[in-house]
Amino acid sequence: MRARFVGLAPLILAVPAFAGGFTVTSPAFSDGGTVPSAQVFDQDGCTGANHSPALAWSGAPAGTKSFAVTMFDPDAPGGRGWWHWALFDIPPSVHSLPAGVGGEGAALLPPGAKEGRSDFGPAGYCGPCPPAGALPHRYEITVYSVKVARLPLDAGAPDARVGSVLRFNTLATAEITGRYGRPQ
């Protein structure tokens, strides 16, 4: 029995810890609420403004050397999910982002922060755009407390790669989930 637990130890250590006091909020929507059209993608049949939501976080654990933010849709067709945004190397002194900071609002990025490349193709924020007629999808926005100042990635790295590297460099996470669906 003991050997089983020892064998699982590396897997347990690779998963980010939950810090009870680490939280994220957005004035755009509450956790579990509907993502407004200002954050919805503006291509592929979707007609939103494609602005990243304003975010604020607090309660990061001691030892935080940078932050990262991702937006992921686990309900996307194909079974692997869909990456909408990855922003990383955010200085530890930054605890909020204004609306519209992603993608075309890159001039608003905190100094040194980098954006990854979404599954839609371009670097930066690409908002929700589920298939027409699908049930509403979940859009998980996660803020990561990162234990290194810089991830070993360049700007424009695929968001999925950013997510993978974060898995091994995270002290804690805070998450808010929005929902969005579009009619047929």
Secondary structure, 3 states (H helix, E strand, C coil): CHHHHHHHHHHHHHCCEECCCCEEECCCCCCCCECCHHHCCCCCCCCCCCCCCCEEEECCCCCCCEEEEEEEECCCCCCCCEEEEEEEEECCCCCEECCCCCHHHHHHCCCCCEECECCCCCECCCCCCCCCCCCCEEEEEEEEEECCCCCCCCCCCEHHHHHHHHHCCEEEEEEEEEEECCCC
